[in-house]
Amino acid sequence: MDKSSPACSRETWLLYCLLFLVAFNFPFVLIFNRTLTVLGIPLLIAYLLVAWLLFILAIFLIVRQLDRLNETATSDVDEGNPRV
């Protein structure tokens, strides 16, 4: 399957949505619900903030990659050179 196909991007988004749901679901949140602190921040809050930032970064990278793939696809079509 072509990496720039809509099905591949749909599968990638579905994977990240499922990972997001699992990461913020009860069992994982319970793992980090301890009385420890990280730099003065409770472990649970630190986990939620770090996981949230990592998911935002992953979404940013996916969108940027899809934009690059769309730009190369449109530039190939605009030049009259079909993609092989």
C-alpha positions as CSV (number, residue, x, y, z in Angstrom):
1,M,0.0,0.0,0.0
2,D,1.2,3.5,-0.8
3,K,2.3,5.4,2.3
4,S,0.5,8.5,1.1
5,S,-2.8,6.8,0.5
6,P,-5.9,7.9,2.5
7,A,-6.3,4.4,4.0
8,C,-2.8,4.5,5.5
9,S,-3.3,7.9,7.1
10,R,-6.7,6.7,8.4
11,E,-5.0,3.7,10.0
12,T,-2.4,5.9,11.5
13,W,-5.0,8.2,13.0
14,L,-7.0,5.3,14.3
15,L,-3.9,3.8,16.0
16,Y,-3.1,7.1,17.7
17,C,-6.7,7.5,18.9
18,L,-6.6,4.1,20.4
19,L,-3.3,4.7,22.0
20,F,-4.6,7.9,23.5
21,L,-7.7,6.2,24.9
22,V,-5.6,3.4,26.4
23,A,-3.0,5.8,27.9
24,F,-5.6,7.9,29.7
25,N,-7.8,4.9,30.7
26,F,-8.2,3.7,34.3
27,P,-5.5,1.0,34.5
28,F,-2.7,3.2,33.3
29,V,-3.8,6.2,35.4
30,L,-4.0,3.9,38.4
31,I,-0.4,2.8,37.8
32,F,0.8,6.4,38.2
33,N,-1.5,7.2,41.1
34,R,1.3,7.2,43.8
35,T,2.5,9.6,46.4
36,L,5.8,10.2,44.6
37,T,6.7,13.5,43.2
38,V,8.7,14.4,40.1
39,L,10.4,17.9,40.5
40,G,7.7,18.7,43.1
41,I,4.8,17.6,40.9
42,P,2.8,14.6,41.9
43,L,3.5,11.5,39.7
44,L,0.0,11.3,38.3
45,I,-0.1,14.9,37.2
46,A,3.4,14.6,35.6
47,Y,2.3,11.5,33.7
48,L,-0.8,13.2,32.4
49,L,1.1,16.3,31.3
50,V,4.0,14.3,29.7
51,A,1.6,11.9,27.9
52,W,-0.6,14.8,26.7
53,L,2.5,16.7,25.3
54,L,3.8,13.5,23.6
55,F,0.4,12.9,21.9
56,I,0.4,16.5,20.7
57,L,3.9,16.2,19.3
58,A,3.0,12.9,17.6
59,I,-0.1,14.5,16.0
60,F,2.0,17.5,14.9
61,L,4.6,15.1,13.2
62,I,1.8,13.1,11.5
63,V,0.2,16.2,10.1
64,R,3.5,17.6,8.9
65,Q,4.4,14.4,7.2
66,L,1.0,14.2,5.5
67,D,1.4,17.8,4.3
68,R,4.8,17.0,2.8
69,L,3.3,13.9,1.1
70,N,0.4,16.0,-0.3
71,E,2.8,18.7,-1.5
72,T,5.0,16.2,-3.4
73,A,1.9,14.6,-4.9
74,T,0.4,17.9,-6.1
75,S,3.8,19.1,-7.4
76,D,4.2,15.9,-9.4
77,V,0.7,16.3,-10.9
78,D,1.2,20.0,-11.6
79,E,4.4,19.3,-13.5
80,G,2.7,16.8,-15.7
81,N,4.8,13.9,-14.3
82,P,2.5,11.2,-13.0
83,R,3.7,9.5,-9.8
84,V,5.1,6.0,-10.3
